[in-house]
Amino acid sequence: MQREGFAAARAVARIEPSAAGDAIVIDIDQGARQVAGGIEISGFPDELAGQLRSWLKSQRPPPAAVPQSVDSDGGWSGTRWLDVGGQPVRMEPPLWTRGQPAAFDPPHLEAIRVAIGRLLREQGYFAAAKALDKGSARGADAPTIDVSIRPDPEGAVLVIAGAHLPPPSILTRIDVTPAALTGATQAALGCAVGQRVTELNRLAWQETLRQSGRFLKSGVKFKELPPEAGGAPGIAATVNLEAYPHVPPLGKPLSREEEAVLRVRGWVLQTLANEDDLVLTWRTPTAADPSHATGELIVATREGVLLTALPGSPDACGLAVSEDGLGWFLPHDDGWFQLPLPTRRRLTVNVALFLAETVHTGRHEYLRRYAVDAHIEQRPRDALAALAITARIEPVACLAFLHEGDPAVTWEGDDLVVDRADMTTRIDSRTGRLMSVTLPGGDHIDIDAAPGRFATQLAALRAAAGPNQTRPEALVSSGIEFFTGTGLATAAERLADATGSLHAAPVSMLAAWQNRAQAIADKLQRTVAAGGFAAADAAVARAVTRATVAASSPRLAVPSTAPPLPDADPTTLLARSAAPWVWRWLEQASGRDSWPAALARLGTLAARHDSSALWELTAYLSAERFGPLAYLTAASVSPLPSATLSFAARGEQRLTADAFQSDCDAALAVLQSCGLDAPLVSLFRTLDDEEATRLGAAVFRDHECVLPLVHALRDSDSDASARATLSSALGQWWSQSLERTLAAALSRRAAPLQTAEAPNPTPAAVR
């Protein structure tokens, strides 16, 4: 409430018991709401006060952003902010906007203090910024900066009061390692002792050294020094450099070839950052028509990514992530299918090229290395797709392309040709465009940049694919019809071959599983035709509608002073984000006390490092209502060996028919809530004994395990009667085979880990 402008808000919470369960009732006295008015600054130099006022009212670049001066052809000059990959950064929102609700909460005040300290450092007031640190000196003449918000019916006022602020810092010393580079480094950076120095200087100097391509490592650090008598505070700059020995030293010009390969980096980064689309088209000599393109990849940083097999031919098919979602496009009017994707976030895949130093038989070798990482981020306002590909290319790795591996370098007019054992590369030295790459096996990749190529090719694929097979009201059924069709299998093979042509041998992913996959597809199609997925369609449609409404509705920003969660891979981040929704859905579907809801609750709290996860773990292990299925599931997903042993041991104690039936009731409630009970029963009824045997071996390590359930369901006259007698069929399955199978699975997980040095003298008994 304070964040939303209610400075005097009060809340009283109480618990009211009822037959349905305890309810938390919160009575809120919100008081008057206030909007942000002006900013009152005292004790700052006039110029700095004006900058601070503008800084808090405007968007700001993130702390690590690198400034770059821009002079446009139209005469406009300014600064744009880039990340280390050369991409424009996402600006941070203003902290104080006149007419908007005034934020009175402590976390927002702390954010304002952090922003003030950052501006002071970026303007060179390093000593003054320390007045904002907690626990700073508070003597009579000590510098102070107080930040508060004064409520006012005409508009709350942000009050920033400074006193005894030290002047800007002066560069008093420059230490360069190795010392032999001191003169060249100072000349390249344009820095001199006695000049005013800022945090922006440090970032720019560090980036200048990196962009030179001369160094494997380069860093600039500032150390604050006490002021001399009557003077300004000092800064000692420490520059640590590790030179790449095969290029001219700092201060010496690069060769024509080195300038050309360094220009390639700028071309790639600029293409990914501007309106052009990066287009890679490849041909393989082993294709049926070697003169025709085998595949094409188009990367449009804002619009999405498109992979096409056999582009430009009647057999062209593709896979795209675009504004509309994730789409599959088949040739010859076989249709296309579009899956909507979340609108607020996107997956950003970053491809990094860097140089790694190794020592081999006493010699230093420098190897180019590639790395791919990904992260989930808020989607920028100008980005349309849920996927983006960016690059971080170290300049020194570009120069090493000419010096490592004994390349042969020739010129053909203005085109630089670099012939290496692993590839032959052609570069337009005037623009830095990477024109083509030829691999040893004869695969040839043409590279270009063209505006609008993504939209044009996607429209062509959609037109050639014919009708849209997506039915929003029946996403599950229409998806199964599309993905089990013969057209998709053929297109998947073409896409696999198109991507596989870049490696030693083409890829054929479906050959070994073709017959089995077709059998499964036939069964799924029969279930769809019988309406078996109707309930699942309705559940998915409701979920999509809720997600769409939530995405378009304003969201309340909940202030927090908790430290951010540790960085994690995209899969972990997605799971962490989805866990609360799964928890709530399972509670609604099967009840708060059911084992699926309890397990989701435990996983959610553990993923967020909540201390109450320990209490939930204890409650789960001591629950008398949970059975072997609940504990085996928990043991299977637990990342901690000790917890796995505890879950499995508890499951062995709960190996009873009644406990199993209780577990099944909760699981069936979940399946019924999303409409999956009917299609699963229908699918199991279509299995023959051989397929049931293979399923048992693959899932339960027991060929005979699934047969009793399949036989019991097939004995019913119809799918409807099979669902009506499902409870008794599960009981029959338990008594005939599943009890033995679950006991063996729990026993395997309950046995402590053994080593060759200390084998278990008494192996676990087999039930």
C-alpha positions, 0 to 999 in steps of 0.5 A: 500500500505504501508503494502505491501512494498510501503513506498512512496505510494500516493493516490488521490480520486475523485468523477466522476458523470455519468448517471449510478451513482457517481463513486469513482476514485482513482489514486495511485502513488505507488512508489518503492516497498521494501522488508524486510532486516535486523534488527538493534538493539542497546541499548539492552544487547547482549543476549536480542538483540539476543532473540528479533531478533529471536522473531520478525522473528519467530512465537510466541505463543499468550499472554495467552499461558502456556509453557510446557516442553517436553522431547521426547523418541527420546531425543528431548527437547523443549517447547510447548504452550497450552491453558487453555483446554490443546490444542496446541495453534495457533501460531502468524505469524512472524512480520519481514521476510527477503525477504518479502514486508516490512510493513511501515504502522503505525498499523504494527509498533504498532504491533511490539512495542507490541511484543517487550514489551511482550518479555521484560516482558517475560524475566523479563524486566518489567520496561524497557517495560514501555518505550514503553507505550505511554506518558512514561517519556522522561527525559534525563536519562529516558528509551526509546525504539524507533521503525522505519523502514529505507527504503533502496533499498537493503532491508528495515531495522527494527531499534530498538533503546533502551537507559537507559534500567533498568535491569531485575526485582527481586522478592522482596515480596510474599503475599499469601491469606490465609497467612497460605499457604505461606510456602506450596505455595512457596515450590510448586511454587519453588519461592523465594525472590531475584530471577529474575522473569518473566511474564512466571513465573507468568503464570506457577505459576498460572497454577501449582496452578490450576493443583494441584486440591486443589483450587476453585480459584487461581490467581497470580498477579504482581505489579511493585515496584520502585528500591531501591537505586542502585538496580534492579526494584522489583516485588511484587507477590500476590497469592489469593487462595480459597481452596476446603476443602475436599482434602489434602492441598497443600504440602500433597499427594493426595490419590490413588483414587484422583490421578486416577480421576485427571489422567482422565483429562489428558487422555481426554485432551491428546486424544483430542490434539493428533492423537487419536480419542475419541470414545463413544459407547452406548447401551440402555436396551430398544432397540430391541437388547440390546446387540447391540450398539445403537449409537456412537460418534467419535470426531477427533479434526483435522478430524471432528465429526461423529455420527452414529446410530446402528453402525456395523449393516446393518441399520447403518446411520450417520451424519458427519462433515469432510474434505469434508463438512457436510454429511448424510449417509443412509443405504441399498444403499439409498445414501449419500449427501455431503454439502461443508462447508467454508474452512477458518474458523471452529466452535469450540465447547468447553465443560467445567466442573467446580465446583460451590460453593453454600450455602444451609441452612448454609452449603457450597455445591460444585456442578459439573457444565457443560457448552457448548460454541462455537466460530468461529475461523480461521481454523488451518493449520492441521485441516481439518473439519469445526467443532471441539470439545474441552474441558476445565476441571477444576482439582478441579472438577475431585477431587470433583467427589470423595467427593460430593454426597456420592459416593461408591468407590471400586477397582477391580484390577487397575480399580477404580469404583465410584458408584454414584446416577447419574452414575457408572464410571469405570477408568483405574488408570494406564493410566487415561482412562475413561473406561465406564459410566452406567446411572441409567436407564441401558444405558451403555457408553463405552469410548475409544481412537483409532487412525484412527477410524473416517476415518475407520467408515466414509469410512464404512458408505459411502460404505454402503450408496451406490451412491453419491446423490450430484450433484454439478451442481444442489445442490438445486435440488439434495438436495431436492430429497435426503432430501424429500426421505423416506430413510432420514426420517427413518434415522433421526428417528434412529439418534433421537432415538440414541441420545435420548437414553441418556435421560429419554425417546427416541426422535421421532421428526417426528411422529407428522409431518409425514403426513404433511411433506410427503405432502410437500415432494411430492410437492417439488419432483414434482417441481424438476421433472418439472425443477422448481429449475434449476435457483436456481441450477445455482445461487448456482453453481455460488456462490460456484465457486466464494467462491472456487476461493476466498478461493484459491486466496491470500487475501490482509491484510487490516491494521486497528487500530480500536478496535476489535468488542465485543465478540459474539455468533457464530450465531451473528458472522456468521450473521456479516460476512455474512451481507456484502455479502448479502448487495452486492448481494441484491444491484446487484439483485434489485438495490442500492435504493431497500428496500432489499438492503437498509435494508441489508445495515442498518443491516450491519452497525448496526451490526458493530457499524458503526455511519453511521447506524443512517443516514441509519435508517433516510433515510429508514424511510423517503423513499417515494419509500418503502411500507408496505412490506418493513416497516413490514419486518424492524419492524419484524427484528429490535432488538430495540423496538423504531425502531420497533415502527417507522418502523410500524408507517411508514408502516401504512402511506404507505398502498397503492396498488402502494407502495405494488406493488413497494415492490413486484417488488424489492422482485421478482427481488431478487427471480429471481436473485437466481432462486427461483421465478419459484419453489415458483410459482410452489409450490403455484400452488400445494396447495389445499384450506385446505393447503392454509388455514393452511399456512395462519394461520401459517404465517399471523394469517389469515386463508383466507389470502393466498387463493386469491393468490393460486386461482389466480395462479391455474387459469393459464394454466401452471407454465410459464403463472402463472409467466407471470401474477404474478404481477396481481395475487399479485395485486388481493391478495392485494385487496382481503386479504393482505391489511387487513392482513398487516394492522393488523400486522403493527398495532400490532407492532405500538402499544406501549407496555402496562403494567398491571399498565398502560393499553392503554385507546384507543386501536389501530383501526383495519382496 
